[in-house]
Every structure is written in structure tokens, then in C-alpha cells.
Amino acid sequence: MNRKNFRILLPVLLLMAGQALCAREKKIQIVTTGDVHGCFFDDTYTSSRKKNSLMSVKCYVDSLRQACGSENVLLLDAGDILQGDNASYYYNFVDTESEHVYPRIAACMGYDAVTLGNHDIETGHAVYDRVTAQLQARGIPVLAGNIVNEADGSAYLPSWTLIKKSGKKIAVLGFDNANIKSWLPEYLWTGLDFLSLTDCVQEKVDEVRRQCRPDLVIVVVHSGSGKGDGSQLENQALDLLYSLKGVDVIVGAHDHRSYVERHGDCVYVNGGARAAAVGRVEVSFSRKGKSLDAYVHKLDKNKVDAEMKEAFAPDVEAVTAYTLQEVGKVELPLLSRESFKGMCPYINLIHSVQLSVEGARLSFAAPLNANTRIAAGSVKVNDLFSIYPFENQLFVMRMSGREIKNYLEYSYSLWLSEDSSEHILNIQNRSDERSGAERWSFREASYNFDSCAGLIYNVNIDAPAGSRIEIISLADGTPFEPDTFYNVAMTSYRATGGGELMQKGAGLDHPVLEERVVARYPEIRELIRALLLEKGSIGEADINDCSRLGEWHFVPREKAERLLEEDYKKMWGE
């Protein structure tokens, strides 16, 4: 071949060499969601505003499928799907005859596997068993390898599935949160047990590697990142990252925290919550082996899949009609953030509902939304989700006066600053993980800031933690005795140990908590709904009755009012 012909053929030879290299190197894109919490649709049901949703996830995933080939894209979910939004509630408990909307959505989006989360279990057997069966009927594996039948230790759901993509065998293992029994009453998980992930995941990984010899191993866990030191049963993802052998990718969820970390040859990714972002792992296979890169990709809520939006328009219409149903009226506004200052209509409404059940003498309640406002006037179903966002049932527990006092001491230790010279509220100025902007926020979860109704008491902001509470009497003036037992209404979450106020405050742990349950009632949101339907309109006299609720105050009052005003300006700018 002469030099001229070689120059002509050189580009062709280089192209052929590049194609041969591409043939040897394959890339697979793994997209992960988690903590979707019912954000299926971009509609808010009450206005023209849009929200993050699985419709944006579908748009993003399909763009990857178009660019990379569908055979090179894997879509996985890490749990907490079925609770948290009007759409999920509607198909969980209102329309129970149709196929649940989520299996239809998962099939439309092309999920390869999903994992259950603790909030999925909180919907109850009737819901998650139904949804699981419908997903499986559509060919979508539902994984939860650490949930076993209590009677014989057998698997309740599969722990893994094998998926083929681009000629590669990919093993996907899925596991639920190990701490579920500490949050949820037994009737929601009757007959089940939840194993620690650090006790069972490696065994399952070894099993699947022996049986299938996969090219890639992915472990999906509904567990938060944690510290990686084995100290948190609730958050074991980094424990797994630092200890598992033979795993390439770990997908986490539960703590709503977007996060990426690499340890050795394994990458960990958590895409965050409510479809605002997704996790993505790019895996490159070559003759030298495989390499992995992990990312968190933020989504544009305005970019949605048009075909999915059209296909589910009837579902959005049904949820909207339900959401806009009027259930009653309130004659005064309900502002949740007023709860951090003391008694207010918002928290008094919850206390009043809880004290209305038979046998309840006292009530523990916390603001479950830090900053929600319900204007005076018509209350719709949607407002009920703002007032009370969780599907918690109402429990009545038997507690001694000493346990109640210690419980309150612990609650206010979370709520209040250790140094009252600058702040009353336990707040700090830190960067927002999403925006990077500096903002003031609570150091602790405000849904654990329980106050008590049915008592008259003061909270001394100048006293050290553990000795701030002075209980004067019961609401009717009857003496409050440390050794007398009282029936206390509270959420099922709290009664089963959620937030650890029972354990670290009252000194009560399992199985003592179960023994102390006096009565169980329906969901608290439904009790609020029933009250509105019964009365038609709720006014001052219905929710601010001190003869029933008692009263409590921060003292010294003048100092407390001044510092609270300053803290509120930092938190909310007013």
C-alpha cells in the first residue's frame, strides 16, 4: 500500500478501532429514587403551582434511555413510596377497588425493582400486601430481604432479583429499615420481624454471588447514611458501605439526604426525597474490569413526561376532586409555628381531639408541620393533610406522674437552648443542603417537641435541662402526684417509642410500652375530620378550653417573650 492510499484509509481505520473499543467497553446507567412519599404527579391539586414528581423522573430517565439505549439503563426505588401525599392516600384508603395507582406508574416508568420503606409498612398489611401483589403481577420485583415471618424466620419477600442489561448480569438486593418495630404498632406489621442489615446483608450477597456469578451487585436499602460506626439501627447505609464485601453499589434512602461517597471499589448514593433529584451511577465495563462514578442529579419540576401526564390525567382529576371536598370550617387561623411559643389554636386543636376519646386524662402532642397556616374559613380535605400530615393512630397509655414529668423534661431539652442568654429555641445558623444558603433552623426534629394538655405547668428557661418543669396541678386544680398513674393520649408513633421520648425521657422501653397501652383509636387526622363534620364549624370555645386543656408558660415570662420574638425573626423573618 502506498503512502497516499494509507492516508485515505487512516480515518476509516481509526473509526473501526474506536468502534471495536466501544464494543469492548459497555456503560450502564443506574438511576435511583427514594422517599418519593406519594409525589407521583406534578399537580398540587389546589392551585396551578407545580411540584416535583415522578413525572420529572420519567422525563429524565427516558432521556437517558434515548441517549444510551434502554438496555443500558436501570431504574430502582429505595422505598417510602406509599405515604405522604394526597394521591397515595386516596389510592391507599379511599379508592380501594381499582388497581392501586403506584403499580401502574411503576410499570409506565419501567422500574426494574423496588424496595419497601418504613412508611410503606405504616400503611398496614391491607395496603402494602395489595400493592406488592399488583407490582409483582406486572413483573416488577418488590424486595425486602430483612423482613421475615416471625413464626419460622422464612422470607416474607424476596431479598434479590437478577436483571440482565446490555449482556451483563446485575444482582439487585433490597432491604427495609431495621428499626420499624420502634416506630410502628404491631397491628401494622403483624407476624413479621425486621432484621438488622449488618446481620443479614452480607449473607444474602454471598448467596447471590455463589448462585449467579453476577457482573454487578447493587444493594438497595431503606436506611439512612448514619455515621458508619454501627451506632444507629435506623441509619445503617454507611455501616454497610464500610463493611460489605463483593458489592459495587449501595443505594440508600430514609433520611431525605442527598449524598454520595466512595469506599474502595464501592460507591454509595442517596438521591434525596420527593423526586426533587435522583441518584445516578455510571458503570463502565472494559477488559480491565469495571469503574463506577456516582452523582446526584437535580430535576426540573417543569420538565415532565407528556405521555405519562396524559395517561394519568383521570387519576389526577379523581385525587383533586377528593382533595377539594369541604369538611367544615374554622373560625380562627391555625398557625403551627405558634406552638413553639406555647399554647395556640393549632396545637390546642390536636390536644382537644386527643382528649376527646374515652379514658384520656392528659395529652402529648407536637407540631408535625413546623410552619403551616390554615386560614380561618373553609377547611378542605387538603387542609387536613397540612394540619396532620402523618397516618398516626391515637393511643392511650398508662403513665405515672414521675414518668410524665421526666418525659416532658426530655422533650423540652430538645426544644430549648442550653443557654437562654441569647436564644430560647434550640436553633442554629447553618447552610441549607439544597440551596447552600445560610438559614436558621432547629437543631432537633420539631415533631418531637411534645407539650402536655390536661396539666397546669411552667417551663423555666433559665433552669438546666432536666429540672425545667414545674407541674402545679391537673387542669381542674387536682394535685398532680408523682406516684399516681394517669391515662395519656398520644400518637402511635410516640407510644411505640418513636423519637425516643418514652425511652430517654420516661424511662420506658419495649416490651413495657406494649403493656402500658390502654386503648387504640383511629388515625388522628380522621378524628380531626370527624370533629369538623360533626360540628360544622370549630371556634374558640371548642379548642381553647383551659378547664380541659390546662395551661403552660415559659417563665420568666417577660424574658421569654422578648427572646422568642428575636428567635422568630431569625427563623421566619418576622
Secondary structure, 3 states (H helix, E strand, C coil): CCHHHHHHHHHHHHHHHHHHHHHHCEEEEEEEECCCCCCCCCECCCCCCECCCHHHHHHHHHHHHHHHCHHHEEEEECCCCCCCCHHHHHHHHHCCCCCCHHHHHHHHHCCCEEECCHHHHCCCHHHHHHHHHHHHHCCCCEECCCEEECCCCCECCCCEEEEEECCEEEEEEEECCCCHHHCCCHHHCCCEEECCHHHHHHHHHHHHHHHHCCCEEEEEECCCCCCCCCCCCCCCHHHHHHHCCCCCEEECCCCCCCEEEEECCEEEEECCCCCCEEEEEEEEEECCEEEEEEEEEECCCCCCCHHHHHHCHHHHHHHHHHHCCEEEEECCCEEHHHHHCCCCHHHHHHHHHHHCCCCCCEEEECCCCCCCEECCEEEEHHHHHHHCCCCCEEEEEEEEHHHHHHHHHHHHHHHECCCCCCCCECEEEEECCCCCCEEEEECCCHHHCCEEECEEEEEECCCCCCCCEEEEEECCCCCCCCCCEEEEEEEHHHHCCHHHHHHHHHCCCCCHHHHCEEEEEEEHHHHHHHHHHHHCEECHHHHCCHHHHEEEEEECHHHHHHHHHHHHHHHHCC
